[in-house]
Amino acid sequence: MHYRNTIYLAIIIALFFVSANIVHAALPSSVHLSVPFTVQAPFANWDATHEEACEEAASLIVHRYWQHQPFRSKQDAENGIL
């Protein structure tokens, strides 16, 4: 039992020294993400297809963000949504 306590104490001491050497960076007060945006009906054509296209537009926005691809035009956004 004494051996186990010694191991626990050694681990605690090691963690103390490791954590003492970690530099804690301050978090910024704000972050600006340049996210491309489009509406679900780029040409304001609110037909049945576009009324139900908000999920498609949202997933396209996320995809374009991760691919670093802006929307080049309304037609570009329309093609991606449809």
N, CA, C and O of each residue as an XYZ file, in Angstrom:
328
protein
N       0.824     -1.187      0.000
C       0.000      0.000      0.000
C       0.870      1.253      0.000
O       0.524      2.253     -0.630
N       1.987      1.200      0.699
C       2.904      2.334      0.768
C       3.467      2.654     -0.621
O       3.671      3.818     -0.964
N       3.716      1.598     -1.418
C       4.240      1.762     -2.768
C       3.250      2.531     -3.642
O       3.652      3.412     -4.403
N       1.972      2.211     -3.542
C       0.940      2.883     -4.328
C       0.855      4.359     -3.951
O       0.734      5.205     -4.838
N       0.912      4.689     -2.684
C       0.870      6.081     -2.236
C       2.057      6.867     -2.766
O       1.922      8.039     -3.119
N       3.211      6.232     -2.823
C       4.409      6.883     -3.343
C       4.242      7.206     -4.828
O       4.653      8.272     -5.288
N       3.639      6.281     -5.570
C       3.399      6.519     -6.997
C       2.437      7.683     -7.181
O       2.669      8.555     -8.018
N       1.351      7.701     -6.400
C       0.387      8.798     -6.492
C       1.045     10.134     -6.185
O       0.799     11.121     -6.879
N       1.871     10.174     -5.163
C       2.553     11.409     -4.785
C       3.501     11.852     -5.901
O       3.593     13.044     -6.192
N       4.198     10.916     -6.522
C       5.109     11.249     -7.622
C       4.343     11.825     -8.812
O       4.800     12.775     -9.448
N       3.187     11.252     -9.109
C       2.366     11.754    -10.214
C       1.876     13.164     -9.924
O       1.914     14.025    -10.803
N       1.421     13.405     -8.717
C       0.944     14.733     -8.343
C       2.061     15.763     -8.436
O       1.842     16.866     -8.937
N       3.252     15.421     -7.960
C       4.392     16.342     -8.032
C       4.765     16.609     -9.492
O       5.048     17.749     -9.860
N       4.768     15.566    -10.321
C       5.099     15.739    -11.740
C       4.071     16.644    -12.424
O       4.445     17.519    -13.205
N       2.800     16.444    -12.144
C       1.764     17.294    -12.730
C       1.913     18.744    -12.290
O       1.660     19.660    -13.072
N       2.313     18.953    -11.064
C       2.524     20.313    -10.569
C       3.618     21.006    -11.364
O       3.451     22.151    -11.785
N       4.729     20.326    -11.571
C       5.837     20.940    -12.298
C       5.507     21.131    -13.779
O       5.930     22.117    -14.382
N       4.768     20.213    -14.360
C       4.382     20.360    -15.761
C       3.428     21.542    -15.909
O       3.590     22.358    -16.816
N       2.434     21.638    -15.025
C       1.468     22.730    -15.142
C       2.100     24.081    -14.822
O       1.616     25.104    -15.305
N       3.158     24.118    -14.029
C       3.824     25.375    -13.701
C       4.557     25.942    -14.915
O       4.802     27.146    -14.979
N       4.913     25.081    -15.884
C       5.652     25.522    -17.065
C       4.744     25.880    -18.239
O       5.235     26.325    -19.277
N       3.448     25.697    -18.100
C       2.519     26.009    -19.178
C       2.230     27.505    -19.174
O       1.910     28.084    -18.137
N       2.346     28.116    -20.338
C       2.043     29.534    -20.479
C       0.562     29.653    -20.843
O       0.114     29.076    -21.834
N      -0.172     30.382    -20.062
C      -1.591     30.565    -20.310
C      -1.791     31.841    -21.126
O      -1.543     32.947    -20.645
N      -2.241     31.668    -22.363
C      -2.462     32.803    -23.255
C      -3.842     33.395    -22.989
O      -4.802     32.673    -22.720
N      -3.919     34.687    -23.067
C      -5.195     35.363    -22.881
C      -6.054     35.178    -24.131
O      -5.545     35.198    -25.251
N      -7.342     35.001    -23.931
C      -8.256     34.873    -25.058
C      -8.564     36.260    -25.616
O      -8.658     37.228    -24.861
N      -8.721     36.359    -26.935
C      -9.069     37.664    -27.508
C     -10.492     38.045    -27.106
O     -11.320     37.180    -26.824
N     -10.760     39.329    -27.083
C     -12.089     39.790    -26.704
C     -13.110     39.547    -27.814
O     -14.310     39.489    -27.543
N     -12.655     39.404    -29.051
C     -13.560     39.097    -30.154
C     -12.789     38.367    -31.253
O     -11.561     38.410    -31.312
N     -13.538     37.706    -32.110
C     -12.954     36.975    -33.236
C     -13.776     37.312    -34.473
O     -15.007     37.305    -34.427
N     -13.102     37.604    -35.570
C     -13.790     37.914    -36.825
C     -13.556     36.761    -37.796
O     -12.420     36.467    -38.169
N     -14.645     36.115    -38.197
C     -14.568     35.058    -39.198
C     -15.163     35.582    -40.492
O     -16.275     36.110    -40.508
N     -14.433     35.437    -41.551
C     -14.893     35.900    -42.855
C     -15.663     34.746    -43.512
O     -15.094     33.938    -44.247
N     -16.963     34.691    -43.228
C     -17.814     33.609    -43.709
C     -18.611     34.093    -44.915
O     -19.290     35.116    -44.832
N     -18.538     33.371    -46.035
C     -19.342     33.767    -47.187
C     -20.819     33.573    -46.850
O     -21.168     32.645    -46.120
N     -21.677     34.425    -47.367
C     -23.099     34.347    -47.050
C     -23.941     34.431    -48.311
O     -23.622     35.147    -49.260
N     -25.017     33.681    -48.283
C     -26.042     33.785    -49.311
C     -27.397     33.526    -48.666
O     -27.490     32.839    -47.649
N     -28.422     34.068    -49.250
C     -29.781     33.764    -48.809
C     -30.241     32.504    -49.526
O     -29.614     32.072    -50.493
N     -31.320     31.922    -49.063
C     -31.785     30.674    -49.672
C     -32.462     30.893    -51.024
O     -32.684     29.943    -51.775
N     -32.786     32.138    -51.326
C     -33.354     32.475    -52.637
C     -32.578     33.671    -53.186
O     -33.037     34.807    -53.063
N     -31.419     33.438    -53.786
C     -30.565     34.542    -54.225
C     -31.244     35.541    -55.168
O     -30.901     36.723    -55.160
N     -32.191     35.085    -55.971
C     -32.890     35.983    -56.897
C     -34.272     36.379    -56.372
O     -35.109     36.871    -57.130
N     -34.508     36.166    -55.086
C     -35.784     36.489    -54.432
C     -36.965     35.776    -55.080
O     -38.081     36.295    -55.097
N     -36.713     34.599    -55.605
C     -37.754     33.758    -56.195
C     -38.210     32.786    -55.103
O     -37.602     31.735    -54.901
N     -39.272     33.146    -54.414
C     -39.727     32.360    -53.260
C     -40.747     31.309    -53.677
O     -41.858     31.269    -53.149
N     -40.367     30.466    -54.618
C     -41.226     29.351    -55.011
C     -41.097     28.225    -53.985
O     -40.385     28.362    -52.990
N     -41.781     27.126    -54.230
C     -41.787     26.011    -53.269
C     -40.379     25.451    -53.036
O     -40.043     25.054    -51.920
N     -39.569     25.422    -54.080
C     -38.198     24.908    -53.939
C     -37.378     25.779    -52.997
O     -36.697     25.266    -52.108
N     -37.441     27.081    -53.187
C     -36.628     27.985    -52.378
C     -37.177     28.160    -50.964
O     -36.418     28.447    -50.038
N     -38.483     27.991    -50.791
C     -39.075     28.076    -49.448
C     -38.463     27.014    -48.529
O     -38.353     27.224    -47.321
N     -38.075     25.900    -49.094
C     -37.538     24.779    -48.313
C     -36.019     24.625    -48.472
O     -35.479     23.557    -48.185
N     -35.337     25.658    -48.918
C     -33.902     25.530    -49.226
C     -32.986     26.108    -48.156
O     -31.800     26.301    -48.421
N     -33.493     26.394    -46.953
C     -32.604     27.026    -45.961
C     -31.510     26.073    -45.484
O     -30.391     26.511    -45.217
N     -31.815     24.775    -45.371
C     -30.777     23.820    -44.965
C     -29.695     23.702    -46.028
O     -28.507     23.614    -45.718
N     -30.122     23.703    -47.282
C     -29.149     23.629    -48.372
C     -28.249     24.868    -48.390
O     -27.037     24.763    -48.581
N     -28.850     26.030    -48.190
C     -28.058     27.268    -48.164
C     -27.089     27.259    -46.979
O     -25.932     27.653    -47.121
N     -27.559     26.812    -45.817
C     -26.691     26.786    -44.631
C     -25.520     25.831    -44.829
O     -24.384     26.167    -44.496
N     -25.785     24.656    -45.361
C     -24.685     23.705    -45.573
C     -23.731     24.193    -46.654
O     -22.528     23.942    -46.582
N     -24.259     24.887    -47.652
C     -23.398     25.459    -48.689
C     -22.494     26.551    -48.105
O     -21.319     26.640    -48.460
N     -23.033     27.369    -47.223
C     -22.233     28.407    -46.559
C     -21.083     27.784    -45.779
O     -19.944     28.243    -45.869
N     -21.381     26.741    -45.018
C     -20.329     26.065    -44.244
C     -19.293     25.446    -45.169
O     -18.092     25.552    -44.923
N     -19.754     24.803    -46.229
C     -18.825     24.198    -47.199
C     -17.913     25.244    -47.823
O     -16.701     25.044    -47.911
N     -18.487     26.345    -48.251
C     -17.683     27.409    -48.871
C     -16.701     28.017    -47.873
O     -15.585     28.385    -48.243
N     -17.116     28.124    -46.605
C     -16.206     28.658    -45.575
C     -14.979     27.757    -45.450
O     -13.849     28.243    -45.484
N     -15.191     26.464    -45.308
C     -14.066     25.539    -45.115
C     -13.215     25.400    -46.370
O     -12.029     25.084    -46.277
N     -13.796     25.631    -47.536
C     -13.043     25.552    -48.791
C     -12.421     26.893    -49.184
O     -11.722     26.982    -50.193
N     -12.676     27.935    -48.389
C     -12.180     29.295    -48.686
C     -12.644     29.754    -50.065
O     -11.869     30.321    -50.836
N     -13.921     29.499    -50.367
C     -14.491     29.874    -51.660
C     -15.640     30.863    -51.447
O     -16.683     30.483    -50.914
N     -15.472     32.097    -51.844
C     -16.582     33.053    -51.726
C     -17.644     32.774    -52.799
O     -17.395     32.040    -53.755
N     -18.806     33.361    -52.627
C     -19.821     33.303    -53.671
C     -19.464     34.366    -54.705
O     -19.326     35.542    -54.368
N     -19.316     33.958    -55.951
C     -18.901     34.880    -57.003
C     -20.061     35.691    -57.563
O     -19.869     36.788    -58.088
N     -21.270     35.139    -57.446
C     -22.446     35.837    -57.975
C     -23.704     35.194    -57.398
O     -23.639     34.164    -56.728
N     -24.834     35.811    -57.666
C     -26.105     35.210    -57.253
C     -26.309     33.872    -57.957
O     -26.826     32.921    -57.371
N     -25.898     33.814    -59.215
C     -26.057     32.563    -59.967
C     -25.185     31.457    -59.375
O     -25.599     30.298    -59.331
N     -23.995     31.803    -58.926
C     -23.114     30.838    -58.263
C     -23.795     30.257    -57.022
O     -23.758     29.048    -56.797
N     -24.413     31.119    -56.226
C     -25.121     30.655    -55.037
C     -26.330     29.818    -55.418
O     -26.584     28.780    -54.805
N     -27.070     30.253    -56.413
C     -28.253     29.523    -56.881
C     -27.885     28.126    -57.342
O     -28.567     27.157    -57.007
N     -26.807     28.019    -58.110
C     -26.357     26.705    -58.593
C     -25.964     25.791    -57.441
O     -26.234     24.590    -57.483
N     -25.338     26.338    -56.428
C     -24.950     25.528    -55.277
C     -26.145     25.068    -54.450
O     -26.137     23.960    -53.913
N     -27.144     25.885    -54.346
C     -28.333     25.548    -53.556
C     -29.177     24.489    -54.265
O     -29.689     23.559    -53.641
N     -29.309     24.652    -55.568
C     -30.137     23.700    -56.340
C     -29.341     22.481    -56.683
O     -29.857     21.568    -57.327
